[in-house]
Amino acid sequence: LHHTLDQPHTITTPNPHHARTQLHLHEDPGTPALQPPPPTYPFQHSSYWIREAIRPGDPAGLGLVPEDHPLLGAGTALADGGHLLTGRLTLDTVPWLADHRITGTVLVPGSALVDLALHAAGRVGCATIGELTLRQPLIVPEDGPVDLRVTVGAPGDDGTRTIRIDANRPGEDDWTGHAEGSLAPAAEPPSTTDWQPRGERVDVTDFYAGLAERGYDYGPAFHTLRAVWRDGDTTYAEVTGADDASPYGLHPALLDGALHALAAASDVADDVRLPFSWTGVTLHAAGARHLRVRLTTTGDSVALAVADETGAPIATVGAVTVRPMTLPRTADTPFQLVWEPAPVETADGPATVVVPFLPGDGDVVSRAHRATAEALAALRGRLADPSSRLVFVTRGAVAVTPGEPVRDLGNAPVWGLVRVAQSEHPGRFVLLDLDPDTDIPAEDWARLAAGDEPQVALRGGTRYVPRLRRAAAPGDAPVTWDAGTVLITGGTGGLGGSVAEHLVATYGVRHLVLASRSGPAAPNAAALRDRLTGLGAEVTVVACDVSDRRQVDELIADVPAEAPLTAVVHTAGVLDDATIGSLTPERLTPVLRAKVDAAHHLHEATRHLPLAGFVLFSSAAGVLGNAGQGGYAAANAFLDALAHVRHADGLPALSLAWGLWGNGAGMGRGVSRTGVVAMSSEDALSQLDAALRMPDPVLVPARLDLAALRRQAVEGTLPAVLRGLVRAPAGRPAGSVDLRRTLTALPAAEQAGHLLRLVRDRAAAVLGHATGEAVGAASPFQQLGMDSLTAIELRNQLHAATGLTLPTTLVFDYPTAEAVAGYLRTQIFGEQNPIPQTPVSRTADADDPVVIVSMACRYPGGVTSPEELWQLVAGGADGIGDFPANRGWDVDDLYDPDPDATGKSYTRRGGFLYDADRFDAEFFGISPREALAMDPQQRLLLEVAWEAIERAGIDAGTLRSSSTGVFAGLMYGDYGGRLISRTPAGFEGHIGIGNSYSVASGRVAYTFGFEGPAITVDTACSSSLVAVHLAAQAIRNGE
């Protein structure tokens, strides 16, 4: 107790001696209160306070003084009169740092080093930064800390001191200098800042979105610029933000934001420029959150006068000089897939259908083939149904935490295949990997997969999502492959040959076995062997199909004992690009065999050998899911998983998910669509060198075009896995609502032009043209070089720009930019004119071109013609009848009088077309197998279309190549969904097309050779009415 303290508060408040306090607070409540006697000698002034023990980890225990700055931990005076401050930075302890990314790299802003220098100045009695020059950007790694050291020199005769700021990674011996300069003892007295904004106000609405496109990936913490005025060489700015400003002299995000005003007020150059030197910096008041800044530009430098909202001075800066920034080279360090914790999301959306792919029996290779084919069937069965979202559930098919094995190697290819489907059809498919050690009820799976993350994994009760990150710098572990023989599969190909020469020249490998299907007969085999022999290597070229286990065993057995097998490099592979809609199990098999079968055979055949290296050449397609490379991505996802299996078993393993090599050897063109650009062979081999010295089992050696990724972020098309590399701009409006608002504000005559420019610009982008001028408004996309892959990419870009759900066949249904723009306008506005117009009175035109020449129909009640329909209606007949007997239904089992019974019918009667199974597939040139996979609505539409033409007395052949249009109204698409779980063998390739709404009208146009519009309309119950209206409108408009 002490007379100066609030005694009850002192006793009941937790403190370092909380355990003693609780001992008294928690006594037996039944014990009566006691009144202790006063001290025997109240006049004796002796204190008995418990002294704080110095804990070993405290700065005080190390002879240091704790620092009250968020970036610093401790400081101490030096013997020569100087001062030393130290700290440790991580993105966890200083989270706002993650919002300062320049060209994708987290940098400590120069304003933070200025704040450190100001803090150090205050510690030694100085008031001003005389000069601070930033020598090198200070990079903060994603995966670890950076240690800081601020060294202040002893005072000179005039009181000035030197200052230096250094940093290093923990465990490194060398420190890197990042800033140096001087501190001065005196400062000019502050004066009230003259802040009267004059001149032109600058619009900063999209300022940060524009900076992101130039490489300044600022997050919310650095979005501090609120208003800017420009008046000649003087700029005025209001800067607000930094809720945690109080611990800083001047929060770095605010000071950095003050400099943003320069970029907002002028034409920013395309290069990235950062502050280089600061002179005459004085802090007058600390902890400000709202700034008013006057910036005066003189040549290449700018002076700042900073005040708060009342005009009271906060800081002055004599001059800041900026210059282009050069980041340390990181291109030689591969990327890696990192799983990061993420909260469980809740989101409204389409109905979720869960498709489990759980561990099963059988050998791994067979299960991998079977799982991939089954996943493909499930995907294709749902392509035509945008009303639901498919969740593919695996258990232990991916490695999430460091060192974790892949428990279910057989289902690993499903992840690669579905990643491609996610790229081709955003928002439609989700991957969920369950914790192998935790039993999660099936009813929770859909909830755990909710949200906008397309890939999710659960481990230990935590939800994880994947992000591509730059891997840590390689170590200096030697590559000891020169003691024996190195086997390279695909060794006579482009990749294999490059790797072989590199291993001989760089690592002194002297014994090589180059295996390929053709062996010595390969076109470049002899020349390659001569080059390698000339470098001093002994080379054996053999013909071997590594997808055949027997041949692999023989290949390994033939390695000479005097030069035992030291390392394996598997570069062999087969490409067969196809979109998910056109991919078949037959096309999957050779792609999987070259990767899955071969790699597993090599694994099994060598696992007993003391190898120094086992390298698998995988592809970024398996990680990024490149559109059009479903089979290739599935195969390479297996390779990545196999590397995790070997690594967990203590075997050497390295799977390299390569991006694009400059010569394109072995790599699909689709990789570049995701922002991956070609590496030169020299760069690729440099990344190989780095990867061989790294402990990670899976790496992604690739070069990314961050500018392209930033554009994707702005457009809303950036894949989730790349969100950790660039930041999506906040507040950028998107979607059909905002586009509708923009269009409505335009005159009616300009709306079509606006949409046409949008389509042409996006089409030009996917085709590789600089501007939309290269895409003619009426030029067929096919003639411009657009294929199924670029068609999907254009559809996805337009979806991101408009927010509309667009059909996968958009480009084929509307084959010109003009046609697509018209379709978009219809989808945005429907049939309602967005611009109110004065009604115009008109009389019926006797020459109206809309005439009903013929009709054909099918209705319940046995109606097969318009005449029969009239008779049914006129006679008041009933079209309801018994369940059909030719559908294979067990009517007795289906029937249940309880309306709430699940999966049952409480009636035995309904409205049916009893002859729906009598489709003449051969007449329409359709195979029986495809006909069974077709929605009966498509079959009936073909029949009644043909009948209507015949009833009109028209020869169908005379309409070929005419501008005849097809307008169909469709509402239900249940047939395809029912086929997913019970697809007969060989039907998978027809389900997607056979059940697509858009194909319904397109199939009629294709069958008859019509070249007019082919449009399928789904407006629920009014679908047919709207289709008729659109058809009449098209005729009147001369379409």
Secondary structure as GFF3:
##gff-version 3
##sequence-region A 1 1039
A	DSSP	alpha_helix	7	12	.	.	.	ID=ss1
A	DSSP	alpha_helix	18	25	.	.	.	ID=ss2
A	DSSP	three_ten_helix	59	62	.	.	.	ID=ss3
A	DSSP	beta_strand	65	66	.	.	.	ID=ss4
A	DSSP	beta_strand	74	77	.	.	.	ID=ss5
A	DSSP	beta_strand	83	89	.	.	.	ID=ss6
A	DSSP	three_ten_helix	95	99	.	.	.	ID=ss7
A	DSSP	beta_strand	100	102	.	.	.	ID=ss8
A	DSSP	beta_strand	105	106	.	.	.	ID=ss9
A	DSSP	alpha_helix	110	123	.	.	.	ID=ss10
A	DSSP	beta_strand	128	134	.	.	.	ID=ss11
A	DSSP	beta_strand	146	152	.	.	.	ID=ss12
A	DSSP	beta_strand	161	168	.	.	.	ID=ss13
A	DSSP	beta_strand	176	184	.	.	.	ID=ss14
A	DSSP	beta_strand	200	202	.	.	.	ID=ss15
A	DSSP	alpha_helix	207	213	.	.	.	ID=ss16
A	DSSP	beta_strand	216	218	.	.	.	ID=ss17
A	DSSP	three_ten_helix	220	222	.	.	.	ID=ss18
A	DSSP	beta_strand	225	231	.	.	.	ID=ss19
A	DSSP	beta_strand	234	240	.	.	.	ID=ss20
A	DSSP	alpha_helix	252	265	.	.	.	ID=ss21
A	DSSP	beta_strand	273	283	.	.	.	ID=ss22
A	DSSP	beta_strand	290	298	.	.	.	ID=ss23
A	DSSP	beta_strand	301	307	.	.	.	ID=ss24
A	DSSP	beta_strand	313	324	.	.	.	ID=ss25
A	DSSP	beta_strand	335	341	.	.	.	ID=ss26
A	DSSP	beta_strand	351	357	.	.	.	ID=ss27
A	DSSP	alpha_helix	364	382	.	.	.	ID=ss28
A	DSSP	beta_strand	388	395	.	.	.	ID=ss29
A	DSSP	three_ten_helix	409	411	.	.	.	ID=ss30
A	DSSP	alpha_helix	412	424	.	.	.	ID=ss31
A	DSSP	beta_strand	429	434	.	.	.	ID=ss32
A	DSSP	three_ten_helix	442	444	.	.	.	ID=ss33
A	DSSP	alpha_helix	445	448	.	.	.	ID=ss34
A	DSSP	beta_strand	455	459	.	.	.	ID=ss35
A	DSSP	beta_strand	462	470	.	.	.	ID=ss36
A	DSSP	beta_strand	485	489	.	.	.	ID=ss37
A	DSSP	alpha_helix	494	507	.	.	.	ID=ss38
A	DSSP	beta_strand	511	516	.	.	.	ID=ss39
A	DSSP	three_ten_helix	519	521	.	.	.	ID=ss40
A	DSSP	alpha_helix	525	534	.	.	.	ID=ss41
A	DSSP	beta_strand	538	543	.	.	.	ID=ss42
A	DSSP	alpha_helix	549	557	.	.	.	ID=ss43
A	DSSP	beta_strand	565	570	.	.	.	ID=ss44
A	DSSP	alpha_helix	585	592	.	.	.	ID=ss45
A	DSSP	pi_helix	593	597	.	.	.	ID=ss46
A	DSSP	alpha_helix	598	606	.	.	.	ID=ss47
A	DSSP	beta_strand	613	619	.	.	.	ID=ss48
A	DSSP	alpha_helix	621	624	.	.	.	ID=ss49
A	DSSP	alpha_helix	630	648	.	.	.	ID=ss50
A	DSSP	beta_strand	654	658	.	.	.	ID=ss51
A	DSSP	beta_strand	660	661	.	.	.	ID=ss52
A	DSSP	three_ten_helix	669	674	.	.	.	ID=ss53
A	DSSP	beta_strand	676	679	.	.	.	ID=ss54
A	DSSP	alpha_helix	681	692	.	.	.	ID=ss55
A	DSSP	beta_strand	698	699	.	.	.	ID=ss56
A	DSSP	beta_strand	703	704	.	.	.	ID=ss57
A	DSSP	alpha_helix	706	715	.	.	.	ID=ss58
A	DSSP	three_ten_helix	720	722	.	.	.	ID=ss59
A	DSSP	alpha_helix	736	744	.	.	.	ID=ss60
A	DSSP	alpha_helix	748	767	.	.	.	ID=ss61
A	DSSP	three_ten_helix	772	774	.	.	.	ID=ss62
A	DSSP	three_ten_helix	782	784	.	.	.	ID=ss63
A	DSSP	alpha_helix	788	802	.	.	.	ID=ss64
A	DSSP	alpha_helix	810	813	.	.	.	ID=ss65
A	DSSP	alpha_helix	817	829	.	.	.	ID=ss66
A	DSSP	alpha_helix	866	874	.	.	.	ID=ss67
A	DSSP	beta_strand	881	882	.	.	.	ID=ss68
A	DSSP	alpha_helix	891	894	.	.	.	ID=ss69
A	DSSP	beta_strand	909	910	.	.	.	ID=ss70
A	DSSP	three_ten_helix	922	924	.	.	.	ID=ss71
A	DSSP	alpha_helix	928	933	.	.	.	ID=ss72
A	DSSP	alpha_helix	936	951	.	.	.	ID=ss73
A	DSSP	three_ten_helix	956	959	.	.	.	ID=ss74
A	DSSP	beta_strand	966	969	.	.	.	ID=ss75
A	DSSP	alpha_helix	974	980	.	.	.	ID=ss76
A	DSSP	alpha_helix	988	994	.	.	.	ID=ss77
A	DSSP	alpha_helix	997	1008	.	.	.	ID=ss78
A	DSSP	beta_strand	1014	1017	.	.	.	ID=ss79
A	DSSP	three_ten_helix	1020	1022	.	.	.	ID=ss80
A	DSSP	alpha_helix	1023	1036	.	.	.	ID=ss81
###
